[in-house]
Amino acid sequence: MQQITQDKAPMRAAMLSNDVAFRRYAATRNGFPGHQFSPTAATEHLRTVCGVFSRRNLATDNDAFQPFEEMHTDFLIWAGRS
């Protein structure tokens, strides 16, 4: 499984928002199975899950990084990438 370091989390979060599979995952987790979020909506999902206003906060806020790691792991399993 891909391990993400906290300093790389903002970059990985930005990449996830543009990943079609992650956009489907985010839509599914928000009650829209079979749909795909836009990159903007996927970013908002990520911010909401992590409790941040900016993805940059993931690099410095341990309380935000932990849910990001959990969400990322859940996504990898959901997408069959683990």
Phi, psi and omega per residue, in radians:
M1 nan 2.493 -3.115
Q2 -1.243 2.191 3.103
Q3 -1.720 2.339 -3.138
I4 -1.970 2.292 3.044
T5 -1.507 2.687 -3.045
Q6 -1.058 -0.639 -3.117
D7 -1.182 -0.409 3.132
K8 -1.650 -0.088 -3.065
A9 -1.036 -0.756 3.133
P10 -1.058 -0.689 3.128
M11 -1.162 -0.747 3.123
R12 -1.136 -0.662 3.116
A13 -1.091 -0.719 3.111
A14 -1.115 -0.709 3.122
M15 -1.141 -0.693 3.141
L16 -1.070 -0.702 -3.098
S17 -1.087 -0.395 3.118
N18 -1.745 -0.012 3.140
D19 -1.476 2.097 -3.099
V20 -1.000 -0.721 3.134
A21 -1.102 -0.708 3.112
F22 -1.157 -0.646 3.126
R23 -1.131 -0.614 3.048
R24 -1.215 -0.734 3.104
Y25 -1.021 -0.844 -3.119
A26 -1.074 -0.730 3.112
A27 -1.095 -0.770 3.131
T28 -1.081 -0.773 -3.124
R29 -1.181 -0.290 3.109
N30 -1.807 0.293 3.040
G31 1.537 0.324 3.137
F32 -2.155 1.076 3.141
P33 -1.074 2.521 -3.128
G34 1.450 0.021 3.128
H35 -1.990 3.004 3.138
Q36 -2.357 2.219 3.074
F37 -1.288 2.762 2.964
S38 -1.300 2.881 3.063
P39 -0.994 -0.646 3.136
T40 -1.140 -0.776 3.127
A41 -1.169 -0.639 3.095
A42 -1.132 -0.685 3.084
T43 -1.103 -0.740 3.128
E44 -1.118 -0.698 3.076
H45 -1.018 -0.833 -3.132
L46 -1.047 -0.812 3.131
R47 -1.084 -0.711 -3.130
T48 -1.142 -0.820 3.140
V49 -1.039 -0.710 -3.065
C50 -1.545 -0.212 3.128
G51 1.223 0.683 -3.135
V52 -2.181 2.762 3.054
F53 -1.608 -0.392 -3.119
S54 -2.453 2.483 3.102
R55 -1.071 -0.440 3.115
R56 -1.016 -0.521 -3.138
N57 -1.077 -0.383 -3.138
L58 -1.067 -0.489 -3.107
A59 -1.300 -0.362 -3.032
T60 -2.157 -0.250 -3.058
D61 -1.869 1.820 -3.131
N62 -1.063 -0.595 -3.140
D63 -1.213 -0.370 3.066
A64 -1.586 -0.596 -3.092
F65 -1.163 -0.674 -3.117
Q66 -1.050 -0.878 3.098
P67 -1.141 -0.494 3.069
F68 -1.113 -0.802 3.103
E69 -1.035 -0.764 -3.131
E70 -1.129 -0.754 3.122
M71 -1.132 -0.740 -3.138
H72 -1.079 -0.766 3.102
T73 -1.097 -0.780 3.114
D74 -1.054 -0.743 3.111
F75 -1.084 -0.807 -3.124
L76 -1.046 -0.719 3.104
I77 -1.159 -0.822 3.137
W78 -1.010 -0.716 -3.085
A79 -1.471 -0.073 -3.123
G80 1.272 0.502 -3.113
R81 -1.821 0.067 -3.092
S82 -1.455 nan nan
